[in-house]
Amino acid sequence: MIKPISKLTSAVLTLAAVVAAQADVKVNEHFSVNGYAIGAATNTDVDGGDNIDTYFESKGSPAVVNADAIKLGLLGSAGQFSAYGSVLYLPGAANEAGLLDAYATYDTGAGLKITGGKFLSYLGYEAFDPVNMAQLTYGSTIFAIPAYHTGAKLDYTGAGFSAGLAVVDSVFSGPRGFFEGDREYSDDIGWEAMVTYTGIDKLTVFAGVALEDTDGAADDLFIFDLWASYALTDKVTIAAEYDTQNDVMDGWLAFLSYKFNDQFSTAFRVSGVEWDGGGSDTKYTIAPTYTINANLALRAEVSVGEGDTGDYTFYGVQAVFKF
């Protein structure tokens, strides 16, 4: 690990040097840009197998790593209309780069928004974008969580709650393209619905489902996801998640974040999965983060995975730059 960590340190210093030179993300009154550049050095020590070492590259790992990416997005708005598009680069992945977000939204002004295009699933407590993660890897609930698909959705926000309904080409990504559905609309249409409750201060509760009449499958696809997050104090946040996918798995996650001061915080997570075919796995994670400024942070993680699909220990350090 010494060599890749040394390389990462050099990259971190380079990023820190250019932070002050970043321009305002607002281009003009109608356009703004956002994005991030994230790089990590990791090692997965697989019990009875080969070590998996990475330096700013995406490789398969039993730890389910989400640690290396570059994203650039453009947001445009005019009155009640807005549109967002982004491209994502995943170094070393099978499909390294492509169009990620591509959608337009109409805001009725009465709490209802109508969106069409390619967008992210409602489901999942942990974020798709690694810049919004508290760790370098996902917990065990990720195995039932979809990513991007194409379709239309309605989102309504009221006092203390929000709700959404989406119809998409497929729930999970299809065999073609870059983080997108199966591109088929004649049959096996996917549906997602969610409701979020925020009526109690510092508490968020989310419940969502995904459905699809999948071709050739004995049963329709069904996913249920439930999570809650509560800020106990200004320093302590706790969260828990449960999800299930029929005929595949049941996953759970418990999370605690402690903020020592404005710059240093640490996330603690334990998660597990029960496979419908038999067997189970558990993962234990600790991930400290040091925030240098609003644009730059350093993160590390140690995770231990145990169970029927194999044991492993994951180590990683990461530089997170966002704008």
C-alpha positions as CSV (number, residue, x, y, z in Angstrom):
1,M,0.0,0.0,0.0
2,I,2.9,2.4,0.5
3,K,3.4,3.2,-3.2
4,P,-0.2,3.9,-4.1
5,I,-0.7,6.0,-1.0
6,S,2.3,8.1,-1.8
7,K,0.8,8.7,-5.3
8,L,-2.5,9.7,-3.7
9,T,-0.8,12.1,-1.4
10,S,0.8,13.8,-4.4
11,A,-2.6,14.0,-6.1
12,V,-4.1,15.5,-2.9
13,L,-1.5,18.2,-2.7
14,T,-2.1,19.1,-6.4
15,L,-5.8,19.4,-5.9
16,A,-5.4,21.5,-2.8
17,A,-3.2,23.9,-4.8
18,V,-5.8,24.5,-7.4
19,V,-8.9,24.9,-5.2
20,A,-8.4,28.6,-4.7
21,A,-8.2,29.1,-8.5
22,Q,-11.7,27.6,-9.2
23,A,-14.1,29.9,-10.8
24,D,-17.6,30.6,-9.6
25,V,-19.9,27.7,-10.6
26,K,-22.6,30.1,-11.8
27,V,-22.0,30.9,-15.4
28,N,-24.8,33.5,-15.7
29,E,-28.4,33.9,-14.5
30,H,-29.5,30.8,-16.6
31,F,-26.6,28.4,-16.4
32,S,-24.4,26.9,-13.7
33,V,-21.9,24.0,-13.6
34,N,-21.1,21.5,-10.9
35,G,-19.1,18.4,-10.5
36,Y,-16.4,16.5,-8.7
37,A,-13.1,14.7,-9.1
38,I,-12.4,11.8,-6.7
39,G,-9.5,9.5,-6.5
40,A,-8.5,6.7,-4.1
41,A,-5.9,4.2,-3.4
42,T,-7.3,0.9,-2.0
43,N,-6.4,-2.6,-1.0
44,T,-8.8,-5.5,-0.6
45,D,-7.2,-8.5,1.2
46,V,-9.4,-11.4,0.2
47,D,-9.2,-14.4,2.5
48,G,-7.8,-17.3,0.5
49,G,-7.6,-15.2,-2.7
50,D,-5.5,-12.6,-4.4
51,N,-5.2,-9.0,-3.1
52,I,-7.0,-6.3,-5.2
53,D,-5.0,-3.1,-5.3
54,T,-6.2,0.0,-7.1
55,Y,-5.0,3.6,-7.7
56,F,-7.6,5.8,-9.3
57,E,-9.3,2.9,-11.1
58,S,-12.5,0.9,-10.8
59,K,-12.0,-2.8,-10.2
60,G,-14.4,-5.4,-9.0
61,S,-14.1,-6.0,-5.2
62,P,-16.3,-7.8,-2.7
63,A,-16.2,-4.5,-0.7
64,V,-18.4,-2.9,-3.5
65,V,-16.2,0.2,-3.9
66,N,-17.5,3.6,-5.0
67,A,-14.3,5.6,-4.7
68,D,-13.0,6.9,-8.1
69,A,-14.9,9.1,-10.5
70,I,-15.0,12.5,-12.3
71,K,-18.3,14.1,-13.0
72,L,-19.2,17.4,-14.8
73,G,-22.8,18.7,-14.9
74,L,-24.6,21.6,-16.5
75,L,-27.8,23.0,-15.1
76,G,-30.0,25.4,-17.1
77,S,-33.1,27.2,-16.0
78,A,-35.6,29.7,-17.4
79,G,-38.7,30.5,-15.4
80,Q,-40.5,27.4,-14.3
81,F,-38.4,25.1,-16.6
82,S,-35.0,23.6,-15.8
83,A,-32.8,21.0,-17.4
84,Y,-29.7,19.1,-16.1
85,G,-27.2,17.0,-18.0
86,S,-24.0,15.4,-16.8
87,V,-21.2,13.1,-17.9
88,L,-19.4,10.6,-15.7
89,Y,-15.9,9.1,-16.0
90,L,-15.1,5.9,-14.1
91,P,-11.4,5.1,-14.7
92,G,-10.8,1.4,-15.4
93,A,-14.5,0.4,-15.6
94,A,-15.9,-1.7,-18.4
95,N,-17.7,1.4,-19.7
96,E,-15.4,4.2,-18.6
97,A,-17.4,7.2,-19.6
98,G,-20.8,8.3,-20.8
99,L,-23.9,10.5,-20.4
100,L,-25.3,10.1,-16.9
101,D,-28.1,12.6,-16.2
102,A,-30.2,14.0,-19.0
103,Y,-33.6,15.3,-17.9
104,A,-35.9,18.4,-18.0
105,T,-38.2,19.5,-15.2
106,Y,-41.3,21.7,-15.1
107,D,-42.2,23.3,-11.8
108,T,-45.9,24.0,-11.5
109,G,-45.3,26.4,-8.6
110,A,-47.8,24.5,-6.5
111,G,-45.5,21.9,-5.0
112,L,-45.6,19.6,-8.1
113,K,-42.7,19.0,-10.5
114,I,-42.9,17.0,-13.7
115,T,-39.7,15.5,-15.0
116,G,-38.8,13.6,-18.1
117,G,-35.5,12.0,-19.3
118,K,-32.8,9.9,-17.8
119,F,-32.6,10.2,-14.0
120,L,-31.6,8.4,-10.8
121,S,-33.8,5.9,-8.9
122,Y,-35.6,7.2,-5.8
123,L,-34.4,4.2,-3.7
124,G,-31.4,3.9,-1.4
125,Y,-30.1,5.6,1.7
126,E,-26.5,5.7,0.5
127,A,-25.7,8.0,-2.4
128,F,-24.9,7.2,-6.0
129,D,-22.4,10.0,-6.2
130,P,-19.3,9.2,-4.1
131,V,-18.9,12.9,-3.2
132,N,-22.1,12.5,-1.1
133,M,-20.9,9.3,0.6
134,A,-19.5,9.1,4.1
135,Q,-17.4,6.1,3.2
136,L,-15.5,4.6,0.2
137,T,-17.7,1.5,-0.1
138,Y,-21.4,0.6,0.0
139,G,-23.2,-1.3,2.8
140,S,-25.0,-4.5,2.1
141,T,-28.3,-2.9,1.2
142,I,-26.8,-1.8,-2.2
143,F,-27.6,-5.1,-3.8
144,A,-31.3,-4.3,-4.2
145,I,-30.9,-0.6,-5.1
146,P,-31.3,0.5,-8.8
147,A,-29.3,3.3,-10.5
148,Y,-30.4,5.2,-13.6
149,H,-33.3,4.6,-16.0
150,T,-35.3,6.7,-18.5
151,G,-38.9,7.7,-18.2
152,A,-41.1,10.3,-16.6
153,K,-41.9,11.2,-13.0
154,L,-44.1,13.3,-10.8
155,D,-42.8,14.8,-7.5
156,Y,-44.9,16.6,-5.0
157,T,-43.7,18.4,-1.9
158,G,-46.1,19.4,0.9
159,A,-45.8,20.4,4.5
160,G,-43.7,17.8,6.2
161,F,-43.7,15.3,3.4
162,S,-42.9,14.6,-0.2
163,A,-44.0,11.9,-2.6
164,G,-43.0,10.7,-6.0
165,L,-44.1,8.3,-8.8
166,A,-42.0,7.3,-11.8
167,V,-42.6,5.2,-14.9
168,V,-39.4,4.0,-16.5
169,D,-38.1,1.7,-19.2
170,S,-36.8,-0.7,-16.6
171,V,-36.0,-0.7,-12.9
172,F,-32.4,-2.0,-13.2
173,S,-29.8,-1.0,-15.8
174,G,-30.1,-2.8,-19.1
175,P,-27.3,-4.8,-20.9
176,R,-26.5,-1.8,-23.2
177,G,-25.4,1.7,-22.6
178,F,-24.0,3.6,-19.7
179,F,-26.0,3.6,-16.5
180,E,-29.4,3.4,-18.2
181,G,-32.4,1.1,-18.4
182,D,-33.1,-1.5,-21.1
183,R,-34.5,1.1,-23.6
184,E,-37.6,-0.9,-24.1
185,Y,-41.1,0.6,-23.6
186,S,-43.3,-1.9,-25.3
187,D,-43.4,-4.2,-22.3
188,D,-41.8,-4.9,-18.9
189,I,-42.2,-1.2,-17.9
190,G,-40.8,-0.4,-14.5
191,W,-42.5,1.6,-11.8
192,E,-41.2,3.4,-8.7
193,A,-43.0,5.2,-5.9
194,M,-41.8,6.8,-2.7
195,V,-42.9,8.9,0.2
196,T,-40.7,10.9,2.6
197,Y,-41.7,12.2,6.0
198,T,-39.9,15.2,7.5
199,G,-42.6,16.5,9.8
200,I,-40.5,16.0,12.9
201,D,-37.4,18.2,13.3
202,K,-34.2,16.5,12.4
203,L,-36.0,13.2,11.4
204,T,-36.3,11.9,7.9
205,V,-38.2,8.7,7.1
206,F,-38.3,7.2,3.5
207,A,-40.3,4.4,2.1
208,G,-40.1,3.3,-1.5
209,V,-41.0,0.5,-3.9
210,A,-40.0,-0.6,-7.4
211,L,-42.1,-2.9,-9.6
212,E,-41.5,-4.5,-13.0
213,D,-43.2,-7.2,-15.0
214,T,-39.9,-8.8,-16.2
215,D,-39.9,-10.9,-19.3
216,G,-39.2,-14.6,-18.9
217,A,-39.2,-14.4,-15.1
218,A,-41.4,-16.6,-12.9
219,D,-42.2,-13.7,-10.7
220,D,-42.5,-9.9,-11.2
221,L,-39.6,-7.8,-9.8
222,F,-40.4,-6.3,-6.5
223,I,-38.2,-4.1,-4.3
224,F,-39.1,-2.5,-1.0
225,D,-36.7,0.1,0.7
226,L,-37.2,1.7,4.1
227,W,-34.8,4.0,5.8
228,A,-34.7,6.6,8.5
229,S,-32.2,9.2,9.6
230,Y,-32.2,11.3,12.8
231,A,-29.8,14.0,14.0
232,L,-29.5,13.3,17.8
233,T,-27.3,16.3,18.3
234,D,-25.3,18.7,16.2
235,K,-22.5,16.1,16.4
236,V,-24.3,12.8,16.2
237,T,-26.5,11.4,13.4
238,I,-27.9,7.9,13.3
239,A,-29.6,6.0,10.4
240,A,-30.9,2.6,9.6
241,E,-32.1,0.9,6.4
242,Y,-33.9,-2.3,5.4
243,D,-34.5,-3.4,1.9
244,T,-35.7,-6.6,0.1
245,Q,-35.8,-7.9,-3.4
246,N,-38.0,-10.8,-4.1
247,D,-36.2,-14.1,-4.7
248,V,-32.8,-12.5,-4.2
249,M,-32.1,-10.9,-0.8
250,D,-32.9,-9.0,2.3
251,G,-30.5,-6.3,3.4
252,W,-30.0,-4.2,6.5
253,L,-27.8,-1.3,7.5
254,A,-27.1,0.7,10.7
255,F,-25.1,3.9,10.6
256,L,-23.7,6.4,13.0
257,S,-21.7,9.6,12.3
258,Y,-19.9,11.6,14.9
259,K,-18.6,15.1,14.2
260,F,-15.7,15.9,16.4
261,N,-15.3,19.4,15.1
262,D,-16.0,21.4,11.9
263,Q,-13.2,19.6,10.1
264,F,-13.1,16.0,11.5
265,S,-15.9,13.4,11.5
266,T,-16.1,9.7,11.5
267,A,-18.7,7.3,10.2
268,F,-19.4,3.9,11.7
269,R,-21.5,1.3,9.8
270,V,-22.5,-2.3,10.1
271,S,-24.6,-3.9,7.4
272,G,-25.7,-7.4,6.4
273,V,-27.5,-9.4,3.8
274,E,-29.5,-12.6,3.8
275,W,-29.5,-14.4,0.4
276,D,-32.7,-16.1,-0.6
277,G,-30.7,-19.0,-2.0
278,G,-29.0,-19.5,1.3
279,G,-26.2,-17.9,3.2
280,S,-25.5,-14.5,4.7
281,D,-22.8,-11.8,4.9
282,T,-22.0,-9.1,7.4
283,K,-19.8,-6.0,6.9
284,Y,-18.2,-3.7,9.5
285,T,-17.0,-0.2,8.5
286,I,-15.2,2.7,10.0
287,A,-14.5,5.8,7.9
288,P,-13.0,9.1,9.1
289,T,-13.2,12.3,7.0
290,Y,-11.0,15.4,7.3
291,T,-12.5,18.5,5.6
292,I,-9.9,20.9,4.4
293,N,-12.3,23.5,3.0
294,A,-15.6,23.6,1.2
295,N,-14.1,22.1,-1.9
296,L,-11.6,19.5,-0.6
297,A,-11.7,16.7,1.9
298,L,-9.7,13.6,2.7
299,R,-11.3,10.3,3.6
300,A,-10.2,6.9,4.7
301,E,-11.9,3.5,5.4
302,V,-11.3,0.2,6.9
303,S,-14.0,-2.5,6.4
304,V,-14.2,-6.1,7.3
305,G,-16.5,-8.5,5.5
306,E,-17.5,-11.9,6.8
307,G,-19.9,-14.5,5.6
308,D,-20.8,-17.3,3.2
309,T,-19.6,-15.5,0.0
310,G,-16.1,-15.0,1.5
311,D,-14.1,-13.0,4.0
312,Y,-12.1,-9.9,3.2
313,T,-10.5,-6.8,4.7
314,F,-10.7,-3.5,2.8
315,Y,-8.4,-0.5,3.3
316,G,-8.6,2.8,1.4
317,V,-7.7,6.5,1.3
318,Q,-9.4,9.0,-0.9
319,A,-9.2,12.7,-2.0
320,V,-12.6,14.3,-2.6
321,F,-12.7,17.5,-4.7
322,K,-16.1,19.1,-5.5
323,F,-17.4,22.3,-7.0
